[in-house]
Amino acid sequence: MAPYPGLVYDLNGQDYVNFLCLQGYSDKLLQTITGDNSRCSSKSNNGKVNDLNYPSFALSIKDPKFINGAFHRTVTNVGSSNSTYIAKIAAPLGLKISVNPSVLSFSSVGEKKSFALIITGSMEKSSLASASLVWDGGAFQVRSPIIVYVVV
């Protein structure tokens, strides 16, 4: 039920500015895009592209025999006041995906919780692997796709 998602991955304008800074955008180009006085600060350049608070996870790798990636996300409870979500992972053989913490307990609507998703392992027979993370809260299930792909 899209109108009642349970959890959301919030993003604001500054998140997008930080992302563009990580991509190497100049202050002039950034200001052309945003229409304001946005600048790339040293703080906005300290993050990683993988940490943009998107509900999906895409890991590019060079060597499919040695996969190691980490993502950090924050979700906001927009479901029930007192709710608990349990992480459930579906992954192909060869990939180990863990979530820490694997249980998120909320006591109010609007409360935020952060987690890390770690991908390790190997995928020797393919250049693309698909997996998923589902936060299962009973009444709400929030699914996020996970893709690992080889770049040449």
C-alpha positions in Angstrom: 0.0 0.0 0.0 1.9 3.0 -1.2 -0.2 5.6 0.7 0.8 3.9 3.9 4.4 2.8 3.5 5.3 2.2 7.1 8.9 3.4 6.7 10.4 6.1 4.4 13.9 6.9 3.3 14.0 10.7 3.7 16.1 13.0 1.5 16.3 16.7 1.5 17.9 19.3 -0.8 21.2 19.3 1.0 21.5 15.5 0.5 21.3 16.1 -3.3 23.8 19.0 -3.1 26.3 16.7 -1.2 25.8 14.0 -3.8 26.6 16.4 -6.7 29.7 17.6 -4.8 30.9 14.0 -4.5 30.4 13.7 -8.3 32.9 16.6 -8.7 30.5 19.4 -9.6 32.0 22.9 -9.3 30.4 25.5 -7.1 29.4 27.5 -10.3 27.7 24.5 -11.9 26.1 23.5 -8.6 24.6 27.1 -8.2 23.3 26.9 -11.8 21.5 23.7 -11.0 20.1 24.7 -7.5 19.4 28.4 -8.3 20.8 29.4 -5.0 24.2 30.0 -3.4 25.0 26.3 -2.7 28.6 25.4 -2.3 30.7 22.3 -1.9 32.0 22.4 1.6 34.7 20.1 2.9 31.9 18.4 4.9 29.9 17.6 1.8 33.0 16.0 0.1 33.7 13.7 3.1 30.8 11.3 2.4 30.5 8.4 0.0 28.1 8.1 -3.0 26.9 4.8 -1.5 25.5 6.8 1.5 22.9 8.8 -0.4 19.8 7.9 1.6 18.0 6.1 -1.2 15.8 3.1 -0.7 17.9 1.0 -3.1 21.4 -0.2 -3.0 23.8 -0.5 -6.0 27.3 -1.7 -5.5 29.8 -1.5 -8.4 32.8 -3.8 -8.1 35.9 -4.5 -10.2 36.6 -8.0 -9.1 33.7 -10.4 -8.7 35.8 -12.7 -6.5 36.2 -10.1 -3.7 33.0 -8.2 -3.0 33.0 -5.8 0.0 30.7 -2.9 0.3 28.9 -0.9 2.9 25.9 1.4 2.9 24.4 3.6 5.6 20.8 4.6 5.6 18.2 6.2 7.9 14.5 5.4 7.8 11.6 7.4 9.3 8.6 5.6 10.9 5.4 6.8 9.2 3.4 3.7 10.2 2.2 2.8 13.7 3.5 4.5 16.8 4.8 1.4 18.5 6.3 -0.8 15.8 9.1 -3.1 15.2 10.7 -4.0 11.9 12.9 -7.1 11.3 15.4 -7.1 8.4 14.9 -10.1 6.0 17.4 -10.6 3.2 17.1 -12.6 0.0 20.4 -13.0 -1.7 21.9 -15.4 -4.3 24.6 -17.9 -3.4 28.0 -16.4 -2.9 26.7 -13.1 -1.5 26.5 -12.5 2.2 24.4 -9.5 3.1 24.0 -8.4 6.7 22.1 -5.5 8.3 23.1 -3.9 11.6 21.0 -3.5 13.6 18.7 -6.1 12.1 15.8 -5.0 14.2 14.4 -1.5 14.3 12.0 -0.6 17.1 10.0 2.7 17.0 8.0 4.3 19.8 6.5 7.2 17.8 5.6 8.3 14.3 8.3 10.5 12.8 11.1 8.7 14.8 14.3 8.0 12.8 16.6 5.0 13.0 19.8 4.3 11.1 21.3 1.0 9.9 24.2 -0.3 7.9 23.9 -2.8 5.1 27.1 -4.8 4.5 27.8 -6.9 1.3 30.6 -9.4 1.1 31.4 -12.6 -0.8 31.9 -13.4 -4.5 29.9 -14.0 -7.7 32.1 -16.0 -10.0 29.5 -17.0 -12.6 27.9 -13.6 -13.4 28.6 -10.0 -13.7 25.3 -9.0 -12.1 23.6 -10.2 -8.9 20.2 -9.1 -7.5 19.1 -9.3 -3.9 16.6 -7.6 -1.6 16.1 -6.2 1.9 12.7 -6.3 3.4 11.9 -4.5 6.6 9.0 -6.6 7.9 6.8 -4.9 10.5 3.9 -7.2 10.3 1.4 -4.7 9.0 3.9 -3.1 6.7 6.7 -4.6 4.6 9.2 -2.2 3.0 11.3 -3.7 0.2 14.5 -2.3 -1.1 16.3 -3.8 -4.1 20.1 -4.6 -3.9 22.2 -4.9 -7.0 25.9 -5.9 -7.3 27.5 -5.4 -10.7 30.9 -5.7 -12.3 32.4 -2.6 -14.0 35.0 -3.0 -16.6 
